[in-house]
Amino acid sequence: MTWDAFHHRGDVLRDVVDEAIRRHDGALPTELPGVTERFGDESALVAALQLRWYTRLAGHVERALMDQPDDLETAVVSAWRAAADELDGVRRVLDAQRETPATPEIAEALHKADRKDAVLMAAMAGLASPSDPGAVRIGERLEATARAAHQPAA
């Protein structure tokens, strides 16, 4: 992929993120100009949105740990909520695709991505190492805690 193609793909992804945030309906905005040309199919677009979510979550976790170094678990839960607030429309799209994936490839990719998110949260909360077999379960518990008290924008 050339730099120009990469840059235009990023522009289209920003438009998709903005539209998902604006709509708040969980629908994958595939009708936007450039989506088909830059992403090709829904799987590639969902993967790009998942990567955007993961990087935003990881960034919020890093900042939260600097602000709350004495309570890692609370910091990680707060970071998930902050990322969900910032990318509410993206989170809704990913959740909708998790519930009713457009393709089996999307279902598999989101399953793997959810496990990666969970391991990140568990490890950064100091509750498991990334190689710990129980890290996914611990991270899923942290995410459930974050979701339970999260009030997404309407």
C-alpha positions in Angstrom: 0.0 0.0 0.0 1.4 3.4 -1.0 1.6 6.3 1.4 -1.1 8.0 -0.5 -3.4 5.0 -0.4 -2.7 4.6 3.3 -3.4 8.3 4.0 -6.7 8.2 2.1 -7.7 5.0 3.9 -7.2 6.8 7.2 -9.3 9.7 6.0 -12.2 7.3 5.1 -11.8 5.6 8.5 -12.1 8.9 10.3 -15.3 9.6 8.3 -16.6 6.1 9.3 -15.8 6.7 13.0 -17.4 10.2 12.9 -20.5 8.8 11.3 -20.7 5.9 13.8 -20.5 8.4 16.6 -23.0 10.7 15.0 -25.6 7.9 14.4 -25.3 5.9 17.6 -27.2 3.1 16.0 -24.6 0.3 15.9 -24.9 0.0 12.1 -21.7 -0.3 10.1 -21.6 2.8 7.9 -20.5 1.0 4.7 -22.4 3.5 2.4 -20.0 6.3 3.0 -17.9 7.5 0.0 -14.6 5.6 -0.3 -15.5 2.7 2.1 -15.7 0.1 -0.6 -12.7 1.4 -2.5 -10.5 1.6 0.6 -11.6 -1.3 2.6 -13.1 -3.7 0.1 -15.4 -5.6 2.4 -17.1 -5.4 5.8 -14.4 -7.6 7.4 -11.6 -5.1 6.7 -13.7 -2.2 7.9 -14.7 -3.9 11.2 -11.0 -4.9 11.7 -10.0 -1.3 11.2 -12.6 -0.1 13.7 -11.5 -2.8 16.2 -7.9 -1.6 15.9 -9.0 2.0 16.4 -10.9 0.9 19.6 -7.9 -1.2 20.9 -5.4 1.7 20.4 -7.8 4.1 22.1 -8.4 1.7 25.0 -4.7 1.1 25.4 -4.0 4.9 25.4 -6.7 5.5 28.0 -5.3 2.7 30.1 -1.8 4.2 30.0 -3.1 7.6 31.0 -5.4 6.2 33.8 -2.5 4.3 35.3 -0.4 7.5 35.5 -3.3 9.2 37.2 -4.3 6.4 39.6 -1.2 4.3 40.2 -2.4 3.1 43.6 -5.6 1.5 42.3 -4.8 -0.3 39.0 -8.2 -2.1 38.7 -10.2 1.1 39.1 -7.9 2.8 36.6 -8.4 0.1 34.0 -12.2 0.1 34.5 -12.2 4.0 34.2 -10.1 3.8 31.1 -12.5 1.4 29.4 -15.4 3.8 30.2 -13.4 6.8 28.9 -12.6 5.0 25.6 -16.3 3.9 25.3 -17.4 7.5 25.9 -15.0 8.8 23.3 -15.7 6.1 20.7 -19.3 5.3 21.7 -20.5 4.8 18.1 -17.5 2.6 17.3 -18.2 0.5 20.5 -21.8 0.2 19.4 -20.8 -1.0 15.9 -18.4 -3.6 17.4 -21.0 -4.8 19.9 -23.6 -5.1 17.2 -21.2 -7.1 15.0 -20.3 -9.3 18.0 -24.0 -10.0 18.5 -24.9 -10.5 14.8 -21.7 -10.7 12.8 -22.0 -9.9 9.1 -19.7 -12.8 8.2 -18.0 -15.7 10.0 -14.7 -14.0 9.5 -15.9 -11.0 11.4 -17.2 -13.2 14.3 -13.8 -14.9 14.5 -11.8 -11.7 14.3 -13.9 -10.0 17.0 -13.6 -13.1 19.2 -9.8 -12.8 19.0 -9.9 -9.1 19.5 -12.1 -9.3 22.5 -9.6 -11.8 24.1 -6.8 -9.3 23.3 -8.7 -6.5 25.0 -9.4 -8.7 28.0 -5.7 -9.7 28.4 -4.6 -6.0 28.1 -7.1 -5.0 30.8 -6.1 -7.9 33.2 -2.4 -7.4 32.7 -2.5 -3.6 33.1 -4.7 -4.0 36.3 -1.9 -6.1 37.7 -4.3 -9.1 38.1 -2.7 -11.5 35.5 0.3 -11.7 33.2 -0.4 -11.7 29.5 0.5 -15.4 29.3 -1.7 -16.4 32.2 -4.5 -18.7 31.0 -6.9 -16.9 33.3 -6.2 -13.4 32.0 -9.0 -13.5 29.5 -11.6 -14.4 32.2 -10.2 -11.6 34.5 -10.2 -9.1 31.7 -13.8 -10.0 30.8 -14.8 -9.4 34.4 -13.2 -6.0 34.4 -15.0 -5.1 31.2 -18.3 -6.3 32.6 -17.7 -4.1 35.6 -16.9 -1.1 33.3 -20.1 -1.8 31.2 -22.3 -2.2 34.3 -21.9 1.4 35.5 -21.3 2.9 32.1 -23.8 5.5 30.9 -23.2 5.9 27.1 -24.3 9.1 25.4 -27.8 9.0 24.0 
